[in-house]
Amino acid sequence: MKEKRLENNMTLEQLGDKVGVGKSTVRKWENGMIENMRRDNIVKLSKALDIPVTDILGINKNDMPEDITTIYNQLNSDRQTKVYNYAQHELEEQNKIIDVSEYQENDIYLQSLASAGTGILDLDPTYGEYVPYEGEVPNHYDLAFKISGNSMVPTFEDGEIIFVEKYPNPINGAIMVVQIDEQAYIKKVYLEKDNLRLVSLNQDYDDILADGNNNIRIVGKVVF
């Protein structure tokens, strides 16, 4: 990558401007310090340097697997349906995930709002943005949210950024981001016989109960 940049007489900053990242990020790419590049950045980098995407990914065309359509066409109809359903599921999961491993300097990628009050649904990645962050970042997390509301004070204040590790199942007594029907919350989660109870740390707020009649999605657990 560095060799191709120099061939094009571009500085780190100039290449970063073309891709939309800082020069420090380009330097990390060239030094192999960032392994998981965002897909959109890979495409932009390919165009900026005029090289194939496979070269950026280090893929030898001779090592590429057989075209999936060739394999798909050899399957019977039942197996084709299974492959299609699996591929559709993987695409949906991919579109939900934001790679937070590549942020610039002290910036982090905010997924959206997680309500500590009455509940705000804003989990679509298209609403995400990079924001400056001066606090300590956990060693591992998948998503970052900004809290809306004060039901989790004194532990979490309104406007505070929290870090979440994706986890699909409720953990009894853990602080988690949970979506109930059309609302998303950060609450303490308790498993009961017929209910999932969401508890605020601020005693001014009532508990929230969800059961089999609700659409429940566990986003993940808060990491510190």
N, C-alpha and C positions, 0 to 999 in steps of 0.2 A: 504494500500500500504506500509506504514511504517513497519507494523507488518510483512508482507511478506518479505520485504527487510532485516529486522533484522534476520528473520528465516534463510535466505540464507547467513548470516554473511557478508553482503555487506555494505560498507559505501556509503554515498551520492555520493561521487566522483566516486566510482567503478560502481554504477548503472548508473550514468550519462555517463560514458565512454561506457558502453554497448549499451545505447540508442543513444548516440551521442549528448548529451546536457550537460550543465554545472551543477555542484552540486546545485547551487542556484535555477535552474529550477526544479530539483527533489524535493528540499525542498518546493517550491511553490506548486508542485503537491500534496505532502503529506499534506500540510496545507490547500488545497482547494483554493489557491489563483489564480490558473489558471483553469478555468472551461472548456474552449474550447481547448482541446488538439488536435494536428495534428494527422490525421489518421495513418500515418506511424509510429509516435512515440508510439501510442497506441499498435500497433502490436509488435513493438520492445520491449516495456515494458512487454507485455504479455509473450513474449518468455524469456526475461531476468529473470522474477520472476516466470515463469512456472505457470501462472494463466490464466483463460479464459478472453477474451476481455470483456465479459459481467460483470465480477467482477470489472474490472477497471472502466467501465461505470456505475456501480451501478445498473445494470439491473437484476431483478429477472426473471429467465426463465419462471416462472408461469405467469408473467405479460406480456410476449411477445405476440404480436398480431399473429393472424392466418397467416400461411405461405401465402405469396402473390400469389404463383403459384396456390394454392387451390382456392383463390378468382378469379384469372384471368381466370381459366378454367371454371368457372361458368358463365362468361359473354358471351353475344353474340358477333359475329365477329366485329360489329361496335364499341361496347364498348371496346373490346380488342384492337382495333386499337387506340382508344383515350388514353387508358392506356399506350400503348407502346410509342406513340408519346410524351406523357407527361413525361414518365420515361426517354426517350432519351434526351429530353430538359433539365431535371434536371441533368442528367449525364454530359451534355456539360457544363452547368453552374457551376457545382461542380468542373470540371476540370479547369475552368478559375480562380477559386477563390483560393487565398493563405491566409491562416489564419495568420495574423500578430500579433495576441494577445500574441503569445508565442515567445518572443525573449530574448536573454541572455544578462544580464547586460545592456550595452549601444549599443547592436547590433540591427539593424533593417533589415527587409527583403526587398531587392530591387527587384522589379518586373522586370525591364528592363530599357531601355533608352526611353526618350520622347524627341523628337527633338524640339529645339527652333530655328532651322535653316532650313535646306532643307527637313527634314523629315526622320525619321528612323523607320522602323517597327520592333519591338522587344517586342511583347506583350505575347509571349509564356512563361508560368510559368517555363518551364524547364530551362530557362536562368537565373532564379532568384538566388540570393545569399545573405547571411548574411554579413553585413558590419558594422564596428564601426561607431557610430554617436554621436557627442558630443553636438549637438544643442538641441533646445527645440522641443519635440514631441507633436503634437496636441492630445487632449483628445480622439478624435475619427477620425480614417481614415481607409480606406480599403486597399489601395495600396500605395507603395512608389516607386518613379521613380528617376532616375538621369537624369538631363537635359544635352542634347548634343547641343551645339551651343550657339550663343549670341544674338539671335533675341529678347529675352525678358529682356535684360539688360535695366535699372539698377536694376529692381526688382528681376530678377533671373539670376545668373551668370552661365556660362558654368561649368558643373560638380557639380552643386548644387543639393541637394536632395529635392524633393518636395513630399508632401503628398496629396493623392487624395481620396475623398469620391465617391464611385461608384454612378453614376446618369445617367440614360439612355437617358435623353432628354436635348437639348441645353437650356442654361439659358442666356438670352440676357444680354450682358455686363460682363459676368463672365469669369474668366480664367479657361479653361477646357483642359483636354487631349482628343483629338479627332483623330480618324482614318479616313482618306480619302483614299479610294481605298487601295493601298498597302503602305501608309505612315502614320505615327503617329506624332502628333504635340502637343505642349502646346502653346495655343494662347488665345487671347481674342475672344470671340464668339459673333457675332451679327446676329440676325435673320432678313432677308429681305424677300420681297415678294416671290421671286423665288430662292433665294440663301441663303446659309449659309456662312457668311464672317468670315474668321479667320484673326485677326489683331495682328501684332507684336508690342511690346512696343518700340523696336528699329526701328526708322523711316527709317533706311537704307534698310529695307525689305519691299517688296510689299505685299499687302493683298493676301490671298488665297481664291478663290471662289469655292464653291461646290454647285451642284444642283441635280436635280432628275436623272441625268445621272451618278452620282458618287455613289459609295458604302460608305455610311456615318455611322460610329459607334461612338457614344458618350460614352467614357470610364467613365468620371466623372469630378467633379469640384475640383479645388485645394483648400485645406483648410490651414489656417495659424495658 
